[in-house]
């Protein structure tokens, strides 16, 4: 147990409980409790008070930490309480609804599963599990995370809606302690009560299936996802790194709306799969136009040359074969991708749009869901122009491999994207294709 971390959390909680400066030397605070019985309308709301000491708060925190174990499957287990906590992500659909989420979902009662003899509910990550998570995922964000997760009310007025609890001082104090120490960092779990604890794999599979059912029914207008990476979970699910500026220039170019619609859709979503495909379609839009233009220029150059004779059979047959070969190549999507990249790519613009940290990734890393020769799809943007043709080939192969892994999911195929395990890897690829899509829109624009 990390006494320093627990001490930091305790100090933060205790400091917020002190309302008046003169209480600094006190080792206890008095808390006011009111009974809000929704079943009965009363003219006066019963109130009582409890005294909470520093030692009681610290002891409560330590008890909770000691009762929870983080399993190797990234599931939190409290064996003495027979409680399992499986981390999940929750996001809203089309609205900002944190208060709604907290009120409607987190406060719902347990649902009973008679077949598996257990109860489950969506809940905030418990105090003990929260601290165990912080102990495992130590990082430079620790202080920030503690501030986000443990934010007790600065006032000392609490309410309960259970009469039996209200008139039982010991249980009442435990209830208030639970409220004071509950984490508020929007880390959510499926909490499962099970008197007969099963193998830990059962709970992971159970929650995975439960999440499918909730997504199927669009439960509470939310989307749900199981957690496979606690580092992402504790920091908030990772998002693509975008280089940003604080100033926006007025537009000087008119852009094609069909392309800006795709770009807006890619920028709007937090899902790297959707973002990547939207940005890819901006490139794909020119798969006919740019090859057609190149073919036109080639044919025009041939037939206007003084060395070409339209009544010379050999000249005409030679040109026909060249046109056929070009068209055959153009039917290959990878080849079309190379042509469009070769036509539009602006390396200086890419450097300006990409963060230096993300640029390094494409020189040494390949996506976790792509198998093959690393050298065939890795390139250095900073020295891209030194070997243009080779780097265009590598860039095109990288983008095309990712695109195929996203849109195809064939059994026994090596390059299959799994959103649970490869989410974080795909996030790293979004800034690159976004920057390419940006340069294409800009270079295809026309002055106002």
N, C-alpha and C positions, 0 to 999 in steps of 0.2 A: 504494500500500500504506500502511495506517495503522500506523505504527511504534508509536504509543501503545497501540493495541488489542492488537497482537501482543506488545508488552512486558508488558501486563497479564496476558495469558494465559500467557506464558512464566513470569512471576514466580509466578503461582498454581501452576503445575505444578512448578516448581523448589522452592518452599517446602515442598510436601507430600512431596517426596523426601528432605528432610533429616530424619533421625530424631532426631538429638541436637543440643542447643543449641550445643555447641562446634563444630559444623560450619558455623556461620554465615559464617565467613570463607573457607571452602573453595570452590574453583571446580570441584570434581568430587565425585561420590559413587560408591561401589562397590555394585553390584547383584548379588545372588545368583540364579543360574539353575539349575533342576533339570530333568532330562529325565524326562518321564512318557510312557513308551512303552506304550501300551495293548495292543499286540500281543504283547508279551513280559513275562512276570512275572519281575522281577529281585529278588534279595534286598536289594540296595542300589540306591538311586536316585542315578545320577550327577549331580554338581553341578559348576558352574563359576562364575566371576564375571567381570563386565565393569566397566570404569570408564567412567562417563559424565560428560562435562564440560558446563559451562554453554554453551559455544560450540557444542558438538555438538547440544544440545537446541534452541537458538535457530535454528541453521542448518537443522535438520530441519523446524521449524515454518515458516520462511520458504520453504523449498523447496516444501512442500506447498501453501502459499497461492498461490505464483507459478505452480504447475502447473495450477491450476483456474480456469476461467472460468465466470461465471454468464451463461448465454445469455438473450436477450430473451424466450424462452419459459419462463423460470424453471426451466431445467434446467442442472445442473452438468456441465461438460465438461472432462475432463483429456485433451487431445489427445496428449500425449507417451506417456501410458499406455494410450490408446485405451479410456477408461472414461467411461461416461455415468451420472449419478445423477439419477433422477427422483423428487422428493419424494412421499411418500404418508403418509396417516394410517393407523394401525392401532389398533383397539380390541378388547377382549375381549368375549365374549358371556356375561354372567351371572357373571363372577368377576373378582377382582383377580389379575392374573397376570403382572405385569411380569417377575419372575424367570423364569417359564416362557417368556415371549416371548423374552427375551434368550438363554436357553440353547437352546431348540429351534429357533427360527426364524433368529435372527441368525447362529448358528454352522453353519447348513446349508451344504452344498457348492453350488457353481454348478450350475445345470441347463443342459443343452446344447440349443439349438434348431438342428437341422441344416439346416432349410429356410432360415432367415434367417442362418445362419452366425454365431451369437452365443451368448454364455452370460449367464445372469442369476441373481440371487439377491436376497433381501430382506436389507438391511444397515442398519447405523447410518450416518448421514451422516458422510462422511469429514472428517478434520481440515481440509483445505484448503477444502472446501465449507462447513464450519461457520463458518470465519472469513469467507469471502466473503459468507455469509448475514448475519452480524453487521455486516459493513461496509455492506451494502445497507440492512438494516433497523435503522438506528440509532434508539434510543429510550431512554426513561427506564428501561427494563428491562435495559439492557446489562449492568450489574454483576451483577444477579440471574441473568441468562442465562448469563454466564460461570461463575458459581459452580455452576449446575446442570449445564452441559455439560462442564466440565472439572474432574473430581474424581478425581485420581490416588490410588492407594493410598498410605496413609501408611507402609506397610512396603515393604521393598525386596527382596522375594522373589518371583520370577516363575518360571513353568514353560512349557516347550514340549514338544510331542509328536512332533517331527520330528528324527530322528537327524542327518540331513545338515545341517540348520539348526543344531543344537546344537553341532556341531564346526566350524562356519564362523563365525569371530568377527565378520566384517563383516556377514553376513546376520543373525546372532543379534542384533547390536546394533540393526539396523534393525527387527527383529521386536519387540524390547522397546520401542523408541521408539514404534512404532505402538500398542502396548498402553498406554503411559504417556499418550499424547496423544489417544487415542480419546475422542470426546465421549460423554457418558453422559446426555444430556438427553432421551432418547426421541424423537429426530428420526430418522425412518426414510425409506429410499429403496429403489427398485428399482435395483440396481447392474447395469449391463450392460457386458460386455466385448465389443468388436467391433473386429477388426483393420482392417476396411474401414468407416470411419465413414460413416454415411448422413446424409441431411438430418435436421435436428433434429426436424421434425414427425413423422418416422417413429417416433421413440422415445416421443414423447408418446402417439401413437396405439397403439403397441405395448403400453405399460404400461396404458393405459386398457382395452384388451382383456384383458390379463393379469389385471387386477384383477376384471373381470367373471367370468372363469373361477374365480378364487380364491373370490369371494363365492358363486358358483354351487355350488361343492363344499364350502362352509363350511370352507375350508382352515384346519386347526389350531384350529378353534373360534373364529376371529377374523373381524372384519369389516374391510374395506379400502376406502379412498377416495383418489382422486387429489387432489393439492393444486393449487388455482387461485389461492390468495392466500398469498403468503409471509409477510405480516404475521401472519396467523392461525397459520401453521405455526410461526413462530419463538416465538410467545407461548404456543403450545398452542392448539388449535382454539378459536375464540371460543365463549363460552357466553352465554346470556341473562343480563342484569343483573337480579338480584332484590334488592330492598331487604330486609334481614334484621335480625332482633332476636336478642338473646342469651337472652331469657327466654320461657318458654312458660306461659301461664295454663291452669289446669285448665278443662275444658269446662263451659260453662253451658247449651249448646244441644245438642239431638239433631239430627243431620244425616242426610239420606237416604243410605243406603249406596251406592246406585247412583251418586250424584253424587260421593261421596268416593272411590269406586273410580276414576272417570274422572280426578278431581283428582290422586290418587296416581300414576296412570299418566302423566299429563302432567308431574308433578314428578320422576318417576323417570328419564325418558328424557333423553338429551343431544341427541336429534334434534329440531330446532325444528318440523319437519313434523308429527311424531307429537304433540308437545306441543300445538301449535296446534289440531289436530283434536280432541284429547281435551278441551281447555278449551272449544272451540266446542260440543261435544256437551252440555256442561253447560248452556249457554244454550239450545241446541236442545231440550233436554228439556221446556222450558216452552212450546214453540211451540203446543201445543194448549190447555194448561191456562189460561194467562193470557188469550188471545183468547176462550176459552169463558167465562171469568169475566166479562170485559168485556161480552160479548154478553148474558149472563144479567142483569147489572146494568142494561144498557140496556133490555132487554125488560121486566124487572121494574118499572123506573121508569116505562115507558110504560103498562103495563097496570094499574098501581095508581094512576095519576094520575086525579083526578076528571074530567079533561078527555077521557079516553079511554073510548069506549063500544064494548064487544065486539060489540054488535049494529048498530053503525054501519059500513056497508060501507067508506066512505072511510077511516075510522080503521084498520080491519083491513088494507086494501090498502096503506095508507101504511106501516104497521108491517112488513108482509111484504116490501115493497120495501127498507126499511131493513135488515132482517135479511139479505136476499139480497145487498145491496151490501157489508155488513160481511163476510159469508161469502166473497164473491168476493175481497175484499182479503186476507182471512186465508189464502187459498190461495197467496198470494204470499209466498215465504220471506223476502224482504227486508222486507216489511211486518210479518211475524210477529217478525222480529228487532228491528225498531224498537219494537214493542209491549212485548216482553220487556225490552229495555234501558230503556225509559221507566218500566216498572213497578219494576225492581229497582235501577237504577243509583244509586249513592251516591258522589257526587264527593268528599266529604270522606274517605271510606274509600279511594277510589282514590289520593288524594294521599298518604295514609299508607302505602299498600302499594307505591307506585312511587317509585323514585329520581328526584331532581330532574333529573338528566342525561337520563334516558330520557323524562321528561315533555316536554322541549323538542323531542324528535324528532317527536312527533305534531303539533306546531304548524307545522313547516316542511319535513318530509321525507315522501316517499311511497315505498313499497317499490319496489325497482328493477325488479320484474317486473309492476308495475301501471302502465298507461298511461291518461292522461286528465287532466282538469282537477285540478290540485293543490288548488285551493280547495274542491273538492267533497268531499274526504276528509281535509282537515287541520283541526284544531281546537285550541283552547287549553284545556287542562284547568283551568288556574287561573282562567279567566273563563267556564267552561262554563255556569254557572247564569244568566249574563246573557242568553243567548239559547238557552234549553233546547231548544226544538223543532228549531231549525236545527242545533244541535250533535249532537243525537240522530240526526238524518238523516245527518250527515257521519260520525259514529262507526259507524253501521250500515253505511253504504256502504263504509267502509274495511274493516271486518271481513268483509263479504260478498264484496267483490272479492278479498280474500286467500283466503278459503275456496274460492271458485270456481277461482282459479288453482291451488290445491293439488289439488283433487279432479278437475279437468278438465285435459286436456292435448291439446287438439285442434290439428290441423295448421292453420297460418295464423292461429291465434288470437293476439291481442296479449298477453293476460294468461296466459302459461304460466310456471309455476314450474320452473326448472331447478336441481336441488339442488347442482350443481357451482358455478354462477355466482351464485346468489341466496341461498345458505345464510346468509351474513353479514347480508344485508338482512332475511331472515325472522326471524333471532334477535332483532332489535330490536322485532319485533311481539309476541313471546311474552309479555313482562312485562305488556303492556296487557290482553290477553285473559285472562291468568292472574288479574290483579287483578279483572277483571269477574266471572270465574267464582268467585273467592273471595267477592265481595260477594253474589253470587246464592245460594251455599251458606249463607252466614251469615244472609241475610235470609229464606231459606226454612226455616230451622231452627226448632225448637220447644223450649221450656224443658224441662229434665229434671224 
